[in-house]
């Protein structure tokens, strides 16, 4: 059974999709960009945008009964591969010693001209309350 995940602590979907979907013991997040929970875009700075993306992912994961330490896989989309090292530095602060599997790809553009987008798959610790 699939269950949509929703939280007001992360930006609402800007299209016909859910913030995340819980299936069994896993949660699959949609890609998060640097929108604040009220829908405002973070300024055009890769470190600030990456930190906001990580806050959004954390909020969505927590709403699903999970957390960053349960992340199995991430995918990072960059508008400019020159930002790879800067994104790594912020990303590492959020994950610490936990090192999920990861792919990083450069893309032509991202929604709302974001500099970075990250999605993840994580194990769920507790069921989502009905």
Backbone torsions as a table, in degrees:
resi	resn	phi	psi	omega
1	UNK	NA	134.6	178.7
2	UNK	-98.9	139.1	179.7
3	UNK	-132.5	121.8	176.6
4	UNK	-65.6	147.9	176.9
5	UNK	-111.4	133.1	179.0
6	UNK	-136.1	139.4	173.4
7	UNK	-147.9	145.1	175.1
8	UNK	-85.3	-2.2	179.1
9	UNK	-85.9	2.0	175.3
10	UNK	-137.3	160.4	-179.3
11	UNK	-62.0	146.1	177.0
12	UNK	-71.8	154.9	178.9
13	UNK	-57.7	139.0	179.7
14	UNK	-100.3	18.6	179.4
15	UNK	-160.6	-169.5	-177.8
16	UNK	-82.1	67.4	179.3
17	UNK	-152.3	168.8	178.7
18	UNK	-99.2	157.9	174.9
19	UNK	-61.3	-35.0	176.6
20	UNK	-165.3	165.2	175.0
21	UNK	-129.6	130.7	175.0
22	UNK	-97.6	130.4	177.0
23	UNK	-135.4	115.0	-178.8
24	UNK	58.0	-125.9	-178.2
25	UNK	-93.1	13.4	-177.4
26	UNK	-125.0	152.9	170.6
27	UNK	-124.6	134.6	179.6
28	UNK	-114.1	112.0	-179.3
29	UNK	-85.9	151.6	167.4
30	UNK	-75.5	161.2	177.0
31	UNK	-62.1	134.7	177.6
32	UNK	-106.4	133.7	172.5
33	UNK	-109.8	-176.3	-171.2
34	UNK	-85.2	40.9	171.9
35	UNK	-83.8	141.4	173.3
36	UNK	-77.9	166.8	179.5
37	UNK	-56.4	-25.8	177.9
38	UNK	-89.4	8.0	173.1
39	UNK	89.4	8.1	178.6
40	UNK	-88.6	138.9	179.1
41	UNK	-79.9	134.6	175.2
42	UNK	-67.0	149.8	-177.6
43	UNK	-56.7	162.0	-173.8
44	UNK	-78.3	74.0	178.1
45	UNK	-139.4	124.5	-171.5
46	UNK	-63.1	-38.6	179.3
47	UNK	-66.4	-45.3	179.3
48	UNK	-64.4	-41.0	179.8
49	UNK	-66.5	-41.7	179.9
50	UNK	-63.6	-41.5	178.3
51	UNK	-61.9	-40.6	178.7
52	UNK	-66.9	-40.1	176.6
53	UNK	-58.9	-44.1	-179.7
54	UNK	-66.2	-38.8	175.3
55	UNK	-60.5	-42.1	179.9
56	UNK	-63.8	-46.9	178.8
57	UNK	-60.1	-44.1	179.3
58	UNK	-58.0	-45.8	-178.8
59	UNK	-63.9	-43.4	-179.8
60	UNK	-66.4	-43.8	178.4
61	UNK	-61.2	-43.8	179.6
62	UNK	-63.8	-37.4	177.1
63	UNK	-64.5	-24.0	179.3
64	UNK	-91.8	0.8	-177.9
65	UNK	83.9	26.1	-178.5
66	UNK	-130.0	-167.3	176.8
67	UNK	-163.7	174.4	-177.4
68	UNK	-62.4	-29.4	-180.0
69	UNK	-72.2	-12.5	177.8
70	UNK	-98.7	4.6	-179.5
71	UNK	-69.8	130.2	-180.0
72	UNK	-95.8	-37.6	-173.2
73	UNK	-151.3	137.7	171.9
74	UNK	-123.4	155.1	169.7
75	UNK	-128.1	126.9	180.0
76	UNK	-110.6	131.4	176.3
77	UNK	-112.9	124.1	-179.1
78	UNK	-115.5	136.8	174.4
79	UNK	-72.6	-23.7	-179.5
80	UNK	-146.0	117.3	-178.3
81	UNK	-64.4	-14.7	174.4
82	UNK	-63.2	-19.2	179.7
83	UNK	-86.1	1.9	-175.0
84	UNK	-53.0	-51.1	-176.3
85	UNK	-67.4	-39.3	179.5
86	UNK	-65.5	-41.5	177.5
87	UNK	-64.9	-42.9	178.3
88	UNK	-56.2	-42.4	-177.4
89	UNK	-63.2	-43.2	179.0
90	UNK	-71.0	-46.2	-179.5
91	UNK	-54.2	-46.2	-178.0
92	UNK	-62.4	-35.4	178.2
93	UNK	-62.1	-35.7	-177.9
94	UNK	-78.2	-33.9	-177.5
95	UNK	-95.2	-20.4	179.7
96	UNK	58.4	-130.4	-178.7
97	UNK	-75.2	-15.9	178.4
98	UNK	-74.1	127.5	-177.1
99	UNK	-128.6	85.5	179.0
100	UNK	-65.9	160.4	171.8
101	UNK	-59.3	152.3	-174.6
102	UNK	-156.1	147.7	168.4
103	UNK	-124.9	144.9	175.6
104	UNK	-131.6	127.0	-179.5
105	UNK	-131.9	148.2	173.0
106	UNK	-90.4	139.2	179.2
107	UNK	-127.1	161.3	-177.8
108	UNK	-67.4	-50.2	176.8
109	UNK	-148.2	161.1	177.3
110	UNK	-122.8	160.0	178.5
111	UNK	-53.4	140.8	178.2
112	UNK	58.4	23.7	-179.3
113	UNK	57.2	32.0	176.8
114	UNK	-62.1	156.4	177.9
115	UNK	-89.7	-23.9	-176.1
116	UNK	-148.9	145.8	172.8
117	UNK	-138.4	138.4	179.6
118	UNK	-133.7	135.9	172.9
119	UNK	-123.7	160.9	179.4
120	UNK	-151.4	165.4	173.2
121	UNK	-123.4	131.7	-177.7
122	UNK	-139.4	156.4	170.9
123	UNK	-75.8	147.7	178.9
124	UNK	-99.6	133.0	-179.9
125	UNK	-85.2	-36.4	-174.6
126	UNK	-141.1	150.9	178.5
127	UNK	-66.9	149.4	176.0
128	UNK	-73.7	129.2	178.4
129	UNK	-63.4	144.2	178.6
130	UNK	-79.0	NA	NA
